[in-house]
Amino acid sequence: MGTAVEPIVMDVHLPAGVAGPDPLDFDVRCFLITHADGVALVDVGMAGSRDAVDAALSRVGATWDDITDVLLTHGHPDHVGGLADVMASAARAAIWVGDGDRPAIPFDGQMQSLVERRTVRGLRAVQTPGHTPGHTSLVLEGESVLFAGDVVGSIGGSMSRGPAPFTADAELAEKSLQRVASLDFDRLLFGHGAEISDPLAELQNLLRHPEPRPPD
């Protein structure tokens, strides 16, 4: 297989009171990346994501046995809730996660450390903590693609920071956002929201507009 990236998009609905006074609808995105020996999966989505992953495997001409690695950007349930179901079908896959998020992963099996600069199937780890303690972004080397996880997302064609109620350390998250802006990439793929054109310029524009601090 040649290198290709296949998005897996799932819709999420949060009722009023979970992330604020109003109900919230958004998408969560995982990605299949083909490589010489099969496919890697970045994030696994929510519980019940197996059918969506299965459909994506069919689209790229792969099967569950082709999944060699599962790389988790962070431990929030909308990104890792489907892990047990996925691993039941992809038993030979290695699981990779940043050490700071390992305790949040609902899985009893073996997991490998996704440390800074470790490369897995052409995906290089970039530690971007703040949204969660062990949040890790991934650069697809040779393809100029950055998988940002929840460091930043997109809404209606514009970039946005992660929601404050789900961000562990806002100051550290801002530093990670600045780090992402210092990297060299052509495509930026989000855990939430569609890909946008000229992502580096949009990211720099976002950084020029700091999020207001809550009153003391």
N, C-alpha and C positions, 0 to 999 in steps of 0.2 A: 504494500500500500504506500502511496505517496502521502506526505503530510497534509492533513486537512483538519479543519475545526468545524464541528457540528454542534450548534447550540441545542439545548433541551430547555424548553420554556414551559413553566407551570404557573398557574394562577393561584393566588393566595387571597383569602378573605379573612380579615380580623374583625370581630364584632366590636361594637362600641365598648370602651372601657379597657381594652387590652393595650392599645398603644395611644390612648388619648380619648377624648370624649366622643369622637365620631368613629363610625366604622371605617375601615381602611382596606382598599383593594390594590394589589400590586402583583408583579410577577417575580418569580425566582428562577435563576438560570444556572444550569450546569452545562458542561462542555465535554464532548468526546474529541480526543486528538488522536488521529491515526499516526502510527510510526511503523518502523520496519518489522517489528515483531508482533503487532496487534494494535490495540487501542488503549489509551489512558483516559481516565474519567476524572475531571476536575469538579469536585462537590457531587453530592448525590441527591440533593433536594429533600423535600419533606417526606414523612412517612407516607407510603402509598405511591412512591415515585417509580416503582418498578416498571409499570406499563409504559411510561414516558421514556425511560431509558431503553427499554426493549424496542420501541418504535425507532429511536435514534440509531440503535445498532443496526436495525434493518436498513435504514436509509444509507448507511455507509458500507453496507455489505459485510457486516461483522456479526459475530455471535457473542454470547456471554463468555464463552471460553477464550475469546480474543482479548478480554480485559486483563491487562497485565498489572495495572497500577491504579489505585484510587487516591487522588491527592485532595486533601480537605483544606480549604482556605481558612476556616475557623469553625468553632463548635456550636453555632446557633442552630436550633432545631430545623429551620427552613433550609439549611444547607447540609445537615447530617442526619436528619430524622429518618431517611430511607436507607441508612447504611446496613442495617441487619438484613433487610430484604434483598438489597443489591448483593451483599456478600454471600447470601444463600445461593445465588445463581452464578456468582463470579468467584468461586472458592479459591482459585489459584492467584488472585490478585493480591498484591501487597498494598497495605494502607499506610499513607504518609500524612503526618499532621505536625504542626508546630507544638513544641513541648508545653508551652503555656496554655494551650487549649486541650491537651490530652485528657485532663480530668472531666471535661465537659462532653466528651464523645461517648454516646450510649452504645458501647461495643466492648465485649469482654475478650475479644481476640487480640492477636499481636498487632502492634502499630509501630511504624518506623518514624524516626525523628526527622522532620522537615526543617533542617537547620539552614542558616544563611549560606547561600551559594551552592547548596547541594543541588545536583542536577539529576532529574529522574525522567528518562525517555525524552530528553531535550528540553525539559521544563526546569528552569533554574529558580530556586527559592529566593525570595526577597522578603525579609522580615518587615512587616508593616503593622506593628501592634498599636493598640488604642481602641479600636472598635471592640476587640477582645484581646486578652493578654498575649495570645500566641498567634494572632492573625498573620497570615502569610500570603503574599501575592506571588505570582508565577510569571516568568518571562519565557516564552517559547523561542529559544535561541535559533537564529538563522531565519526566522519568520517575522520578526519585529512585531510580535503580538504580546500584550500584557494582559494577564487575567488578574483583575483588581480585587476580586472578592467583594467585600463591602467597605473598602477604603473610600470608595466613591461610587455613586450610581447615576442613573439618568432618569429624568421625568419629563415627558413631553418634549424631548429633544434637547434638554439642557441638563448639565451636570448638577448633582446635589450631594451634600454630605450625608452620611448615614444618620438615621433618626437618633436624636439625643437620648430617648428612653432606652435604646438598645446599645449605646456606646459606653464602654466601661471607663474610658479615660479620654475625655475630649481633647485635652492638651496634647497627649501623646498621639491621638488620631490625627491631629492637625500636622504634627511633625511627619507622620507617615505619609500624609497627603502631599506634603512638600517633597518628600523623598521620591514618591512616584513621579512627581512633575520633573524631577531631575534626571529621570531615566530616558533612554532613547527607544522610542517605539512608534509605529505607524498606526496600529490598531489597539484600542483599549476596550476590553470586554468586561462587562459588569456582572455582579451577582444579581443585580436588580436593574432592569431597564435595557432598552435597545441600544445597540451600538450607534455612535454619532460620528459625523465627519469632523476632521481636524481636532482630534481629541486633546492634543497637547495644548493648543491655543485655548480651548474651552476650559481645560484644567487650570491653566495659568490665570484665566479670567476669574474662575471660582476662587482662587487663592487671594485675589485682589479684593474680595468681598468677604471679610471675616464674619463668621457667625456671631451674632450678638451674644454677650455673656448674660446669664440670668442675674437679676439684682441680688446683692448680698442680704 
